[in-house]
Amino acid sequence: MLNVGQTLLHRDAPHSMEYSFGFHRPPFNSVNHLHLHCLALPFTPRWKRVKYLSLGPLGGFIEAEKLLEKIKPYPDL
């Protein structure tokens, strides 16, 4: 999902120098299905970034790379 999002965003917003990919975590998700947010930055207007802030253990937005690290299986011992 992340690879497809990166490919499409680089194609559709090649002028952007920064990108963000991630998910909203309960209880801050507004739809009940998994979907990836693919964002070309910076936000215009700047106040729109509030919707995509991480609230740590309270939920909010989590970047895709951080989520992948959290769910990465432990290596076999």
PyMOL Python script that loads the backbone (N, CA, C, O; Angstrom):
from pymol import cmd

cmd.read_pdbstr("""\
ATOM      1  N   MET A   1       0.836  -1.187   0.000  1.00  0.00           N
ATOM      2  CA  MET A   1       0.000   0.000   0.000  1.00  0.00           C
ATOM      3  C   MET A   1       0.883   1.254   0.000  1.00  0.00           C
ATOM      4  O   MET A   1       0.627   2.204  -0.739  1.00  0.00           O
ATOM      5  N   LEU A   2       1.921   1.241   0.837  1.00  0.00           N
ATOM      6  CA  LEU A   2       2.830   2.388   0.903  1.00  0.00           C
ATOM      7  C   LEU A   2       3.567   2.588  -0.416  1.00  0.00           C
ATOM      8  O   LEU A   2       3.706   3.718  -0.884  1.00  0.00           O
ATOM      9  N   ASN A   3       4.036   1.509  -1.013  1.00  0.00           N
ATOM     10  CA  ASN A   3       4.758   1.620  -2.290  1.00  0.00           C
ATOM     11  C   ASN A   3       3.875   2.207  -3.381  1.00  0.00           C
ATOM     12  O   ASN A   3       4.328   3.049  -4.157  1.00  0.00           O
ATOM     13  N   VAL A   4       2.628   1.775  -3.450  1.00  0.00           N
ATOM     14  CA  VAL A   4       1.700   2.308  -4.454  1.00  0.00           C
ATOM     15  C   VAL A   4       1.445   3.787  -4.189  1.00  0.00           C
ATOM     16  O   VAL A   4       1.448   4.590  -5.122  1.00  0.00           O
ATOM     17  N   GLY A   5       1.221   4.159  -2.923  1.00  0.00           N
ATOM     18  CA  GLY A   5       0.994   5.562  -2.566  1.00  0.00           C
ATOM     19  C   GLY A   5       2.173   6.444  -2.936  1.00  0.00           C
ATOM     20  O   GLY A   5       1.990   7.543  -3.460  1.00  0.00           O
ATOM     21  N   GLN A   6       3.382   5.970  -2.667  1.00  0.00           N
ATOM     22  CA  GLN A   6       4.580   6.746  -3.000  1.00  0.00           C
ATOM     23  C   GLN A   6       4.706   6.937  -4.511  1.00  0.00           C
ATOM     24  O   GLN A   6       5.012   8.032  -4.982  1.00  0.00           O
ATOM     25  N   THR A   7       4.472   5.882  -5.251  1.00  0.00           N
ATOM     26  CA  THR A   7       4.560   5.960  -6.715  1.00  0.00           C
ATOM     27  C   THR A   7       3.546   6.958  -7.271  1.00  0.00           C
ATOM     28  O   THR A   7       3.887   7.804  -8.098  1.00  0.00           O
ATOM     29  N   LEU A   8       2.306   6.855  -6.815  1.00  0.00           N
ATOM     30  CA  LEU A   8       1.262   7.742  -7.325  1.00  0.00           C
ATOM     31  C   LEU A   8       1.489   9.194  -6.925  1.00  0.00           C
ATOM     32  O   LEU A   8       1.276  10.099  -7.732  1.00  0.00           O
ATOM     33  N   LEU A   9       1.915   9.425  -5.691  1.00  0.00           N
ATOM     34  CA  LEU A   9       2.111  10.806  -5.249  1.00  0.00           C
ATOM     35  C   LEU A   9       3.298  11.451  -5.961  1.00  0.00           C
ATOM     36  O   LEU A   9       3.237  12.627  -6.320  1.00  0.00           O
ATOM     37  N   HIS A  10       4.371  10.700  -6.167  1.00  0.00           N
ATOM     38  CA  HIS A  10       5.501  11.252  -6.915  1.00  0.00           C
ATOM     39  C   HIS A  10       5.099  11.562  -8.361  1.00  0.00           C
ATOM     40  O   HIS A  10       5.599  12.513  -8.962  1.00  0.00           O
ATOM     41  N   ARG A  11       4.209  10.763  -8.900  1.00  0.00           N
ATOM     42  CA  ARG A  11       3.723  11.009 -10.268  1.00  0.00           C
ATOM     43  C   ARG A  11       2.803  12.224 -10.312  1.00  0.00           C
ATOM     44  O   ARG A  11       2.910  13.061 -11.209  1.00  0.00           O
ATOM     45  N   ASP A  12       1.888  12.315  -9.326  1.00  0.00           N
ATOM     46  CA  ASP A  12       0.862  13.357  -9.357  1.00  0.00           C
ATOM     47  C   ASP A  12       1.293  14.687  -8.747  1.00  0.00           C
ATOM     48  O   ASP A  12       0.687  15.718  -9.035  1.00  0.00           O
ATOM     49  N   ALA A  13       2.328  14.680  -7.908  1.00  0.00           N
ATOM     50  CA  ALA A  13       2.810  15.918  -7.280  1.00  0.00           C
ATOM     51  C   ALA A  13       4.333  15.970  -7.349  1.00  0.00           C
ATOM     52  O   ALA A  13       4.994  16.025  -6.311  1.00  0.00           O
ATOM     53  N   PRO A  14       4.898  15.955  -8.549  1.00  0.00           N
ATOM     54  CA  PRO A  14       6.354  15.910  -8.677  1.00  0.00           C
ATOM     55  C   PRO A  14       7.052  17.170  -8.187  1.00  0.00           C
ATOM     56  O   PRO A  14       8.248  17.141  -7.895  1.00  0.00           O
ATOM     57  N   HIS A  15       6.324  18.270  -8.093  1.00  0.00           N
ATOM     58  CA  HIS A  15       6.907  19.538  -7.659  1.00  0.00           C
ATOM     59  C   HIS A  15       7.150  19.583  -6.154  1.00  0.00           C
ATOM     60  O   HIS A  15       7.950  20.389  -5.680  1.00  0.00           O
ATOM     61  N   SER A  16       6.471  18.728  -5.404  1.00  0.00           N
ATOM     62  CA  SER A  16       6.611  18.742  -3.951  1.00  0.00           C
ATOM     63  C   SER A  16       7.959  18.158  -3.546  1.00  0.00           C
ATOM     64  O   SER A  16       8.406  17.164  -4.117  1.00  0.00           O
ATOM     65  N   MET A  17       8.602  18.775  -2.565  1.00  0.00           N
ATOM     66  CA  MET A  17       9.900  18.317  -2.088  1.00  0.00           C
ATOM     67  C   MET A  17       9.776  17.433  -0.853  1.00  0.00           C
ATOM     68  O   MET A  17      10.751  16.815  -0.425  1.00  0.00           O
ATOM     69  N   GLU A  18       8.570  17.374  -0.281  1.00  0.00           N
ATOM     70  CA  GLU A  18       8.372  16.597   0.943  1.00  0.00           C
ATOM     71  C   GLU A  18       7.009  15.907   0.876  1.00  0.00           C
ATOM     72  O   GLU A  18       6.023  16.478   0.412  1.00  0.00           O
ATOM     73  N   TYR A  19       6.985  14.669   1.351  1.00  0.00           N
ATOM     74  CA  TYR A  19       5.760  13.885   1.340  1.00  0.00           C
ATOM     75  C   TYR A  19       5.553  13.266   2.717  1.00  0.00           C
ATOM     76  O   TYR A  19       6.501  13.091   3.482  1.00  0.00           O
ATOM     77  N   SER A  20       4.301  12.939   3.023  1.00  0.00           N
ATOM     78  CA  SER A  20       3.974  12.245   4.255  1.00  0.00           C
ATOM     79  C   SER A  20       2.946  11.168   3.944  1.00  0.00           C
ATOM     80  O   SER A  20       2.025  11.377   3.154  1.00  0.00           O
ATOM     81  N   PHE A  21       3.118  10.018   4.577  1.00  0.00           N
ATOM     82  CA  PHE A  21       2.225   8.886   4.374  1.00  0.00           C
ATOM     83  C   PHE A  21       1.858   8.339   5.736  1.00  0.00           C
ATOM     84  O   PHE A  21       2.732   8.124   6.576  1.00  0.00           O
ATOM     85  N   GLY A  22       0.580   8.112   5.965  1.00  0.00           N
ATOM     86  CA  GLY A  22       0.211   7.577   7.267  1.00  0.00           C
ATOM     87  C   GLY A  22      -1.262   7.295   7.420  1.00  0.00           C
ATOM     88  O   GLY A  22      -2.042   7.370   6.470  1.00  0.00           O
ATOM     89  N   PHE A  23      -1.623   6.966   8.659  1.00  0.00           N
ATOM     90  CA  PHE A  23      -2.968   6.525   8.995  1.00  0.00           C
ATOM     91  C   PHE A  23      -3.476   7.273  10.219  1.00  0.00           C
ATOM     92  O   PHE A  23      -2.684   7.700  11.059  1.00  0.00           O
ATOM     93  N   HIS A  24      -4.795   7.435  10.324  1.00  0.00           N
ATOM     94  CA  HIS A  24      -5.411   7.922  11.551  1.00  0.00           C
ATOM     95  C   HIS A  24      -5.713   6.723  12.431  1.00  0.00           C
ATOM     96  O   HIS A  24      -6.185   5.693  11.950  1.00  0.00           O
ATOM     97  N   ARG A  25      -5.435   6.860  13.737  1.00  0.00           N
ATOM     98  CA  ARG A  25      -5.692   5.784  14.687  1.00  0.00           C
ATOM     99  C   ARG A  25      -6.921   6.113  15.515  1.00  0.00           C
ATOM    100  O   ARG A  25      -7.181   7.278  15.816  1.00  0.00           O
ATOM    101  N   PRO A  26      -7.678   5.086  15.885  1.00  0.00           N
ATOM    102  CA  PRO A  26      -8.840   5.314  16.753  1.00  0.00           C
ATOM    103  C   PRO A  26      -8.396   6.010  18.038  1.00  0.00           C
ATOM    104  O   PRO A  26      -7.294   5.740  18.516  1.00  0.00           O
ATOM    105  N   PRO A  27      -9.180   6.861  18.593  1.00  0.00           N
ATOM    106  CA  PRO A  27     -10.558   7.173  18.208  1.00  0.00           C
ATOM    107  C   PRO A  27     -10.664   8.326  17.214  1.00  0.00           C
ATOM    108  O   PRO A  27     -11.737   8.910  17.064  1.00  0.00           O
ATOM    109  N   PHE A  28      -9.578   8.660  16.540  1.00  0.00           N
ATOM    110  CA  PHE A  28      -9.563   9.826  15.656  1.00  0.00           C
ATOM    111  C   PHE A  28      -9.761   9.479  14.190  1.00  0.00           C
ATOM    112  O   PHE A  28      -9.583  10.334  13.322  1.00  0.00           O
ATOM    113  N   ASN A  29     -10.128   8.237  13.903  1.00  0.00           N
ATOM    114  CA  ASN A  29     -10.423   7.892  12.516  1.00  0.00           C
ATOM    115  C   ASN A  29     -11.889   8.216  12.233  1.00  0.00           C
ATOM    116  O   ASN A  29     -12.751   8.043  13.095  1.00  0.00           O
ATOM    117  N   SER A  30     -12.158   8.682  11.035  1.00  0.00           N
ATOM    118  CA  SER A  30     -13.528   9.090  10.701  1.00  0.00           C
ATOM    119  C   SER A  30     -14.259   8.068   9.842  1.00  0.00           C
ATOM    120  O   SER A  30     -15.477   8.150   9.686  1.00  0.00           O
ATOM    121  N   VAL A  31     -13.533   7.109   9.286  1.00  0.00           N
ATOM    122  CA  VAL A  31     -14.153   6.031   8.515  1.00  0.00           C
ATOM    123  C   VAL A  31     -13.620   4.701   9.040  1.00  0.00           C
ATOM    124  O   VAL A  31     -12.475   4.621   9.485  1.00  0.00           O
ATOM    125  N   ASN A  32     -14.431   3.679   8.990  1.00  0.00           N
ATOM    126  CA  ASN A  32     -14.058   2.401   9.584  1.00  0.00           C
ATOM    127  C   ASN A  32     -13.484   1.408   8.576  1.00  0.00           C
ATOM    128  O   ASN A  32     -13.906   0.253   8.521  1.00  0.00           O
ATOM    129  N   HIS A  33     -12.535   1.861   7.795  1.00  0.00           N
ATOM    130  CA  HIS A  33     -11.770   0.957   6.941  1.00  0.00           C
ATOM    131  C   HIS A  33     -10.354   1.507   6.823  1.00  0.00           C
ATOM    132  O   HIS A  33     -10.124   2.707   6.971  1.00  0.00           O
ATOM    133  N   LEU A  34      -9.431   0.629   6.559  1.00  0.00           N
ATOM    134  CA  LEU A  34      -8.030   1.017   6.448  1.00  0.00           C
ATOM    135  C   LEU A  34      -7.804   1.779   5.151  1.00  0.00           C
ATOM    136  O   LEU A  34      -8.144   1.295   4.072  1.00  0.00           O
ATOM    137  N   HIS A  35      -7.237   2.957   5.258  1.00  0.00           N
ATOM    138  CA  HIS A  35      -6.846   3.722   4.075  1.00  0.00           C
ATOM    139  C   HIS A  35      -5.609   4.552   4.411  1.00  0.00           C
ATOM    140  O   HIS A  35      -5.456   5.039   5.531  1.00  0.00           O
ATOM    141  N   LEU A  36      -4.755   4.698   3.445  1.00  0.00           N
ATOM    142  CA  LEU A  36      -3.495   5.409   3.608  1.00  0.00           C
ATOM    143  C   LEU A  36      -3.656   6.847   3.143  1.00  0.00           C
ATOM    144  O   LEU A  36      -4.161   7.097   2.049  1.00  0.00           O
ATOM    145  N   HIS A  37      -3.229   7.788   3.966  1.00  0.00           N
ATOM    146  CA  HIS A  37      -3.195   9.193   3.564  1.00  0.00           C
ATOM    147  C   HIS A  37      -1.848   9.451   2.901  1.00  0.00           C
ATOM    148  O   HIS A  37      -0.802   9.158   3.481  1.00  0.00           O
ATOM    149  N   CYS A  38      -1.870   9.996   1.692  1.00  0.00           N
ATOM    150  CA  CYS A  38      -0.675  10.339   0.928  1.00  0.00           C
ATOM    151  C   CYS A  38      -0.694  11.853   0.750  1.00  0.00           C
ATOM    152  O   CYS A  38      -1.548  12.391   0.045  1.00  0.00           O
ATOM    153  N   LEU A  39       0.248  12.535   1.388  1.00  0.00           N
ATOM    154  CA  LEU A  39       0.200  13.996   1.454  1.00  0.00           C
ATOM    155  C   LEU A  39       1.433  14.620   0.821  1.00  0.00           C
ATOM    156  O   LEU A  39       2.561  14.246   1.139  1.00  0.00           O
ATOM    157  N   ALA A  40       1.210  15.571  -0.076  1.00  0.00           N
ATOM    158  CA  ALA A  40       2.289  16.390  -0.622  1.00  0.00           C
ATOM    159  C   ALA A  40       2.377  17.633   0.253  1.00  0.00           C
ATOM    160  O   ALA A  40       1.393  18.356   0.415  1.00  0.00           O
ATOM    161  N   LEU A  41       3.540  17.879   0.808  1.00  0.00           N
ATOM    162  CA  LEU A  41       3.729  18.989   1.750  1.00  0.00           C
ATOM    163  C   LEU A  41       4.453  20.151   1.088  1.00  0.00           C
ATOM    164  O   LEU A  41       5.087  19.945   0.053  1.00  0.00           O
ATOM    165  N   PRO A  42       4.393  21.342   1.623  1.00  0.00           N
ATOM    166  CA  PRO A  42       3.776  21.729   2.891  1.00  0.00           C
ATOM    167  C   PRO A  42       2.265  21.914   2.750  1.00  0.00           C
ATOM    168  O   PRO A  42       1.731  22.053   1.650  1.00  0.00           O
ATOM    169  N   PHE A  43       1.594  21.910   3.914  1.00  0.00           N
ATOM    170  CA  PHE A  43       0.157  22.144   3.932  1.00  0.00           C
ATOM    171  C   PHE A  43      -0.135  23.599   3.608  1.00  0.00           C
ATOM    172  O   PHE A  43       0.543  24.503   4.095  1.00  0.00           O
ATOM    173  N   THR A  44      -1.142  23.813   2.787  1.00  0.00           N
ATOM    174  CA  THR A  44      -1.597  25.166   2.482  1.00  0.00           C
ATOM    175  C   THR A  44      -3.105  25.193   2.623  1.00  0.00           C
ATOM    176  O   THR A  44      -3.782  24.507   1.857  1.00  0.00           O
ATOM    177  N   PRO A  45      -3.658  25.925   3.533  1.00  0.00           N
ATOM    178  CA  PRO A  45      -3.017  26.737   4.564  1.00  0.00           C
ATOM    179  C   PRO A  45      -2.413  25.863   5.668  1.00  0.00           C
ATOM    180  O   PRO A  45      -2.753  24.688   5.807  1.00  0.00           O
ATOM    181  N   ARG A  46      -1.524  26.456   6.436  1.00  0.00           N
ATOM    182  CA  ARG A  46      -0.748  25.721   7.439  1.00  0.00           C
ATOM    183  C   ARG A  46      -1.599  25.073   8.516  1.00  0.00           C
ATOM    184  O   ARG A  46      -1.206  24.042   9.061  1.00  0.00           O
ATOM    185  N   TRP A  47      -2.754  25.645   8.841  1.00  0.00           N
ATOM    186  CA  TRP A  47      -3.576  25.096   9.920  1.00  0.00           C
ATOM    187  C   TRP A  47      -4.109  23.703   9.588  1.00  0.00           C
ATOM    188  O   TRP A  47      -4.527  22.982  10.493  1.00  0.00           O
ATOM    189  N   LYS A  48      -4.106  23.307   8.318  1.00  0.00           N
ATOM    190  CA  LYS A  48      -4.605  21.981   7.942  1.00  0.00           C
ATOM    191  C   LYS A  48      -3.729  20.851   8.477  1.00  0.00           C
ATOM    192  O   LYS A  48      -4.169  19.702   8.525  1.00  0.00           O
ATOM    193  N   ARG A  49      -2.504  21.157   8.876  1.00  0.00           N
ATOM    194  CA  ARG A  49      -1.613  20.120   9.395  1.00  0.00           C
ATOM    195  C   ARG A  49      -2.073  19.571  10.733  1.00  0.00           C
ATOM    196  O   ARG A  49      -1.656  18.481  11.125  1.00  0.00           O
ATOM    197  N   VAL A  50      -2.932  20.309  11.450  1.00  0.00           N
ATOM    198  CA  VAL A  50      -3.421  19.862  12.754  1.00  0.00           C
ATOM    199  C   VAL A  50      -4.093  18.494  12.650  1.00  0.00           C
ATOM    200  O   VAL A  50      -3.970  17.671  13.557  1.00  0.00           O
ATOM    201  N   LYS A  51      -4.787  18.254  11.574  1.00  0.00           N
ATOM    202  CA  LYS A  51      -5.497  16.984  11.372  1.00  0.00           C
ATOM    203  C   LYS A  51      -4.538  15.805  11.279  1.00  0.00           C
ATOM    204  O   LYS A  51      -4.951  14.661  11.466  1.00  0.00           O
ATOM    205  N   TYR A  52      -3.268  16.065  10.993  1.00  0.00           N
ATOM    206  CA  TYR A  52      -2.295  15.000  10.770  1.00  0.00           C
ATOM    207  C   TYR A  52      -1.172  14.996  11.803  1.00  0.00           C
ATOM    208  O   TYR A  52      -0.047  14.598  11.502  1.00  0.00           O
ATOM    209  N   LEU A  53      -1.480  15.437  13.021  1.00  0.00           N
ATOM    210  CA  LEU A  53      -0.506  15.424  14.115  1.00  0.00           C
ATOM    211  C   LEU A  53      -0.606  14.114  14.881  1.00  0.00           C
ATOM    212  O   LEU A  53      -1.689  13.549  15.032  1.00  0.00           O
ATOM    213  N   SER A  54       0.525  13.646  15.355  1.00  0.00           N
ATOM    214  CA  SER A  54       0.536  12.467  16.216  1.00  0.00           C
ATOM    215  C   SER A  54       0.225  12.913  17.637  1.00  0.00           C
ATOM    216  O   SER A  54       0.734  13.928  18.111  1.00  0.00           O
ATOM    217  N   LEU A  55      -0.612  12.143  18.302  1.00  0.00           N
ATOM    218  CA  LEU A  55      -0.936  12.426  19.701  1.00  0.00           C
ATOM    219  C   LEU A  55      -0.352  11.353  20.603  1.00  0.00           C
ATOM    220  O   LEU A  55      -0.866  11.097  21.692  1.00  0.00           O
ATOM    221  N   GLY A  56       0.718  10.733  20.147  1.00  0.00           N
ATOM    222  CA  GLY A  56       1.405   9.712  20.933  1.00  0.00           C
ATOM    223  C   GLY A  56       0.490   8.561  21.304  1.00  0.00           C
ATOM    224  O   GLY A  56      -0.191   8.007  20.440  1.00  0.00           O
ATOM    225  N   PRO A  57       0.466   8.190  22.586  1.00  0.00           N
ATOM    226  CA  PRO A  57      -0.344   7.040  22.998  1.00  0.00           C
ATOM    227  C   PRO A  57      -1.854   7.294  22.919  1.00  0.00           C
ATOM    228  O   PRO A  57      -2.646   6.362  23.053  1.00  0.00           O
ATOM    229  N   LEU A  58      -2.249   8.538  22.704  1.00  0.00           N
ATOM    230  CA  LEU A  58      -3.673   8.860  22.615  1.00  0.00           C
ATOM    231  C   LEU A  58      -4.255   8.569  21.238  1.00  0.00           C
ATOM    232  O   LEU A  58      -5.474   8.578  21.066  1.00  0.00           O
ATOM    233  N   GLY A  59      -3.410   8.317  20.275  1.00  0.00           N
ATOM    234  CA  GLY A  59      -3.893   8.046  18.922  1.00  0.00           C
ATOM    235  C   GLY A  59      -3.496   9.151  17.973  1.00  0.00           C
ATOM    236  O   GLY A  59      -2.357   9.618  17.992  1.00  0.00           O
ATOM    237  N   GLY A  60      -4.427   9.568  17.146  1.00  0.00           N
ATOM    238  CA  GLY A  60      -4.139  10.591  16.147  1.00  0.00           C
ATOM    239  C   GLY A  60      -3.549   9.973  14.899  1.00  0.00           C
ATOM    240  O   GLY A  60      -3.942   8.878  14.496  1.00  0.00           O
ATOM    241  N   PHE A  61      -2.621  10.658  14.293  1.00  0.00           N
ATOM    242  CA  PHE A  61      -2.019  10.242  13.027  1.00  0.00           C
ATOM    243  C   PHE A  61      -0.704   9.517  13.298  1.00  0.00           C
ATOM    244  O   PHE A  61       0.089   9.957  14.130  1.00  0.00           O
ATOM    245  N   ILE A  62      -0.475   8.424  12.606  1.00  0.00           N
ATOM    246  CA  ILE A  62       0.811   7.733  12.709  1.00  0.00           C
ATOM    247  C   ILE A  62       1.383   7.581  11.307  1.00  0.00           C
ATOM    248  O   ILE A  62       0.692   7.154  10.382  1.00  0.00           O
ATOM    249  N   GLU A  63       2.659   7.937  11.165  1.00  0.00           N
ATOM    250  CA  GLU A  63       3.311   7.806   9.870  1.00  0.00           C
ATOM    251  C   GLU A  63       3.442   6.335   9.510  1.00  0.00           C
ATOM    252  O   GLU A  63       3.653   5.491  10.381  1.00  0.00           O
ATOM    253  N   ALA A  64       3.316   6.035   8.234  1.00  0.00           N
ATOM    254  CA  ALA A  64       3.330   4.660   7.748  1.00  0.00           C
ATOM    255  C   ALA A  64       4.612   3.931   8.156  1.00  0.00           C
ATOM    256  O   ALA A  64       4.557   2.770   8.560  1.00  0.00           O
ATOM    257  N   GLU A  65       5.751   4.591   8.057  1.00  0.00           N
ATOM    258  CA  GLU A  65       7.022   3.947   8.403  1.00  0.00           C
ATOM    259  C   GLU A  65       7.060   3.572   9.886  1.00  0.00           C
ATOM    260  O   GLU A  65       7.563   2.505  10.240  1.00  0.00           O
ATOM    261  N   LYS A  66       6.538   4.431  10.748  1.00  0.00           N
ATOM    262  CA  LYS A  66       6.508   4.121  12.186  1.00  0.00           C
ATOM    263  C   LYS A  66       5.580   2.950  12.471  1.00  0.00           C
ATOM    264  O   LYS A  66       5.887   2.102  13.309  1.00  0.00           O
ATOM    265  N   LEU A  67       4.454   2.901  11.783  1.00  0.00           N
ATOM    266  CA  LEU A  67       3.535   1.784  11.966  1.00  0.00           C
ATOM    267  C   LEU A  67       4.172   0.485  11.501  1.00  0.00           C
ATOM    268  O   LEU A  67       4.039  -0.540  12.169  1.00  0.00           O
ATOM    269  N   LEU A  68       4.863   0.511  10.364  1.00  0.00           N
ATOM    270  CA  LEU A  68       5.525  -0.688   9.869  1.00  0.00           C
ATOM    271  C   LEU A  68       6.573  -1.195  10.855  1.00  0.00           C
ATOM    272  O   LEU A  68       6.732  -2.404  11.020  1.00  0.00           O
ATOM    273  N   GLU A  69       7.287  -0.285  11.508  1.00  0.00           N
ATOM    274  CA  GLU A  69       8.266  -0.699  12.522  1.00  0.00           C
ATOM    275  C   GLU A  69       7.576  -1.351  13.716  1.00  0.00           C
ATOM    276  O   GLU A  69       8.082  -2.327  14.271  1.00  0.00           O
ATOM    277  N   LYS A  70       6.415  -0.814  14.115  1.00  0.00           N
ATOM    278  CA  LYS A  70       5.685  -1.366  15.261  1.00  0.00           C
ATOM    279  C   LYS A  70       5.155  -2.764  15.000  1.00  0.00           C
ATOM    280  O   LYS A  70       5.100  -3.583  15.918  1.00  0.00           O
ATOM    281  N   ILE A  71       4.766  -3.051  13.771  1.00  0.00           N
ATOM    282  CA  ILE A  71       4.172  -4.353  13.481  1.00  0.00           C
ATOM    283  C   ILE A  71       5.177  -5.340  12.882  1.00  0.00           C
ATOM    284  O   ILE A  71       4.821  -6.461  12.516  1.00  0.00           O
ATOM    285  N   LYS A  72       6.418  -4.913  12.789  1.00  0.00           N
ATOM    286  CA  LYS A  72       7.468  -5.776  12.240  1.00  0.00           C
ATOM    287  C   LYS A  72       7.644  -6.990  13.153  1.00  0.00           C
ATOM    288  O   LYS A  72       7.774  -6.841  14.368  1.00  0.00           O
ATOM    289  N   PRO A  73       7.648  -8.189  12.570  1.00  0.00           N
ATOM    290  CA  PRO A  73       7.807  -9.379  13.412  1.00  0.00           C
ATOM    291  C   PRO A  73       9.212  -9.441  14.004  1.00  0.00           C
ATOM    292  O   PRO A  73      10.179  -8.952  13.419  1.00  0.00           O
ATOM    293  N   TYR A  74       9.292 -10.056  15.178  1.00  0.00           N
ATOM    294  CA  TYR A  74      10.606 -10.267  15.801  1.00  0.00           C
ATOM    295  C   TYR A  74      11.385 -11.292  14.998  1.00  0.00           C
ATOM    296  O   TYR A  74      10.800 -12.236  14.466  1.00  0.00           O
ATOM    297  N   PRO A  75      12.695 -11.122  14.902  1.00  0.00           N
ATOM    298  CA  PRO A  75      13.479 -12.122  14.169  1.00  0.00           C
ATOM    299  C   PRO A  75      13.466 -13.450  14.934  1.00  0.00           C
ATOM    300  O   PRO A  75      13.367 -13.480  16.161  1.00  0.00           O
ATOM    301  N   ASP A  76      13.567 -14.522  14.191  1.00  0.00           N
ATOM    302  CA  ASP A  76      13.628 -15.841  14.834  1.00  0.00           C
ATOM    303  C   ASP A  76      14.884 -15.931  15.675  1.00  0.00           C
ATOM    304  O   ASP A  76      15.957 -15.496  15.257  1.00  0.00           O
ATOM    305  N   LEU A  77      14.746 -16.488  16.842  1.00  0.00           N
ATOM    306  CA  LEU A  77      15.901 -16.644  17.733  1.00  0.00           C
ATOM    307  C   LEU A  77      16.487 -18.020  17.624  1.00  0.00           C
ATOM    308  O   LEU A  77      17.466 -18.329  18.303  1.00  0.00           O
TER     309      LEU A  77
END
""", "prot")
cmd.dss("prot")
cmd.show_as("cartoon", "prot")
cmd.util.cbc("prot")
cmd.orient("prot")
